[in-house]
Amino acid sequence: MEWNPQPNDLQQLVELLINTQSTDNVVQQENNNRLAQLEKVPQFTRYLTYVLTRMTEQRPEVRAVAGLLLKNVLVRVGYTQMDNAERTYLKNELLNRQGVGETDSLVRHTLGTVISTVIIKGGLRDWPEGLHHLLEGIQSTDYRIAEGSWDALSKVCEESTDIEEQLGAGYTAVELMVPKFLEYFGAENAVVRNHAIKTVTTIFTRGYDSMAAFKEAYVNELFKRANDDNMEVRRNVCKAIVAVVEQDRSLLLRELDAVIEYMIGCTASDDLGLAMEACEFWMALCEGSDDKDKIYNDKLRNHLPQLVPVLLKGSRYSEDDLAVLDSDDNENDNNVKPQFHKVKNEISVGNDKSNQDIDDDDDDEDEDDEDDEEDEVYSEWNLRKCSAASMDTLSLIYQDELFQILSNELNTYLFSPQWEVRESGILILGAVAEGCEQSIQQHLPQLMPYLLAGICDQKLLEAACSALSTIEESAGEQMANYLQPVLQTLVAAFSTYHQRNLIILYDTIGTLADSVGSALTPHCSIIMPVLMDRLAVVSTNLGLGDDVYDTYPLLECLSSISVALGSAFMPFASQSYSCCVSFIHHALDLAHSDMYADLFDPDLVTVSLDLISSTIQALSPSLAPQLLSSTQLPLFFQLLSSCLSSDNSEIRQSAFALLGDMAINCFSLLPDHLPLFLHLILLNCDPKALHSSINASNNAVWAAGEIIMRLAQFNPPPALSSKLDPLLPTLLQHFIYIINTPDLPLALVENAAVTTGRFAFYAPALVVQNLDSFYQRWISIIPALSDPFEKSSSKTGLLRAIDSCIDDQNTKLHLYNSINPL
């Protein structure tokens, strides 16, 4: 018996669906609440299905909303959890109605989404009729049915996890679909051709075993469409060729020369979409190259003289880019968004300390990146960026050979009367600076004046600063020969740059300091006055407000300079330190304020902690205590304690890095605070805390090692020892847990191994008592460390403990012989 909805219930649902189009927030909220309640009503999916498939008198938008709600119910509630009768009704309606042949494209595609969702969630074996219905649909002479079927099939191929499972007849869905799809690469209708190419490419990129039999046919059919008269088809052909390179480049080897020539032509196309898809080919072909790929590199080498000019041209601003640039000429500095700081992490023993995190899945940082991108002119990946990135990739493979090809073209660009041409030349110069390092350094005397002139040009400054930063990193100490003119130019630029561009200047100055190190010292009088003046400006507003958006990059720049200058930073250290303490104090006050808590800025705290940390490193034990031993010292320790116990893991991360640097450079200031600090370290090394804040834990472990090693030399008085010693057994157990847990990041495990060895300096008996629980793992970790001091200090600590706490000479000898060669 055919099911029919209750008229009143149906009318109520339709009214709710109509109200989803309302712009009134109150109506929308009430509407959503009522729809959420209806989801719990039996047969709700039947009502939605009925509106979608049968109520052709309703507006397409209303029917489409019903379909999207239906799809959400299938996903959220679970299609497989539905009553069999409900599932049967849904499938019958989707097949027996007009379905994917709907006149309106919105409804048609919504129906395709629902059909594909049923197939995906229920599995192909649950509804083989659905798949066969769609495969029959693509053969229809009715465009609407064919297009709707293709749309649904493409969704199935994108999201289904079982299209390679055996169907009842002993073949997979891939084996059933791909031969049919390949026939449509040459279909008369371009929309169908595009669907066919995109869908097979989707299947190909999944790497299904059953696709192997069709790979060559797939590539051959792609070649036939290479010069299709429809531009979208050609774009999809290029995208597919890139996919082939990434998945199985050997399929192209026989025709690689022709493919390269074709992709060069497409990259040079006036159609930006086609050029963009083709441009991806060069990075795909080059990335991951090794000895087995030498034949591909050799093939491409022969085409570099034709490719390089095309990529140079592609690196120019498009007309749309230029339009945005024009609108930015009258930029309002108050609209510049704040920058986001990358917090400090004492990564791995044996590796240089850096600001890189040891985990990559930082959701907050991703969100911050998205905010940054909204504030940039060219946030989206485009032909200009892709061309420059391709040149970067090529330069890493062909190095100075590429520069020889590039040089003649580059000269033409750099000295062009058109500023946008000159700008693209500078962009490419920066892109190849790392790979073509030797050639760039040979030409530095000629290039440097040109780059400095670009820094003074508002239209060239971003590319010029970026190129200079890359060259600084590659040239390293060689940049010392150009310090005076470079610094003078950068200082002059401060008076002419928009506020957004000041951030670029800070980065260039910081990179220069990182590159030349102490060679900056004789020239610090050129650059420091303008930076300290700016620091005074931002400190008047405690680092907050629209007019001091550049606080983070300024403090990061000063961090690099402090490390480069070392003790020569002392004249500037007091002002920097005082500003940072004020920033942290004010920020934490906001965090604890009920009224102003939403103004709290954790990044301001972390960047301030990091500058204090860098300053302490720079001043070393000879001067660091003098800096901190001021009237602000009690406040500083109060703030540091708050940061070490903060709920924000990034604040703790920077705070523990600072604590470790203090242990190294001014340990004499710490003893009274060590019971609290070791307790906070213990909390952050607890196994329960590790996975939620891995970087903070990593720095806590590192700081513990620095503290423990110096605590042994300090020989604390009994009153202090009585507070510290009860913490040590649990702390050591946390380190041992880290050492023995294989799924933790290697950097953390290495730090724990080093700290455990150093632990033996202060508590040798405790370490020896637990030796069996970590020794085998410890001796497998220590040899891989590259930092000789950290390796030797850990070994020495353990050897001394063994010597003082183990009486059996044979055991001692065995352990000595195992540890000494590490």
Secondary structure, DSSP 8 states (H G I E B T S, - for coil): ------HHHHHHHHHHHHHTT---HHHHHHHHHHHHHHTTSTTHHHHHHHHHHH-TTS-HHHHHHHHHHHHHHIIIIIGGGS-HHHHHHHHHHHHHSSGGG-SSHHHHHHHHHHHHHHHHHH-TTT-HHHHHHHHHHTT-SSHHHHHHHHHHHHHHHHH-S-TTSB-TTS-BHHHHHHHHHHHGGG-SSHHHHHHHHHHHHHHHHTT-GGGGGGHHHHHHHHHHTTT-SSHHHHHHHHHHHHHHHHHHGGGGGGGHHHHHHHHHHHHT-S-HHHHHHHHHHHHHHHTT--GGGHHHHHHHHTTHHHHHHHHHHHTS--HHHHHHHHHHTT--GGG---------B---TTS--BS--S-S--HHHHHHHHHHHHTSTT-S--HHHHHHHHHHHHHHHHHHHHHHHHHHHHHHHHT-SSHHHHHHHHHHHHHHTTTTHHHHHHTHHHHHHHHHHHHTSTTTHHHHHHHHHHHHHHHGGGGGGGHHHHHHHHHHHHTT--HHHHHHHHHHHHHHHHHHGGGGGGGHHHHHHHHHHHHHHHHHTTT-SGGGTTHHHHHHHHHHHHHHHGGGGHHHHHHHHHHHHHHHHHHHHHHT-TTTGGG--HHHHHHHHHHHHHHHHHHHHHHHHHHHSSTTHHHHHHHHHHHHT-S-HHHHHHHHHHHHHHHHH-GGG-GGGHHHHHHHHHHHHSHHHHTTSHHHHHHHHHHHHHHHHHHHHH---HHHHHHHGGGHHHHHHHHHHHHT-TTS-HHHHHHHHHHHHHHHHH-HHHHHHTGGGTHHHHHHHGGG---HHHHHHHHHHHHHHHHHH---HHHHHHHHHHHTT-
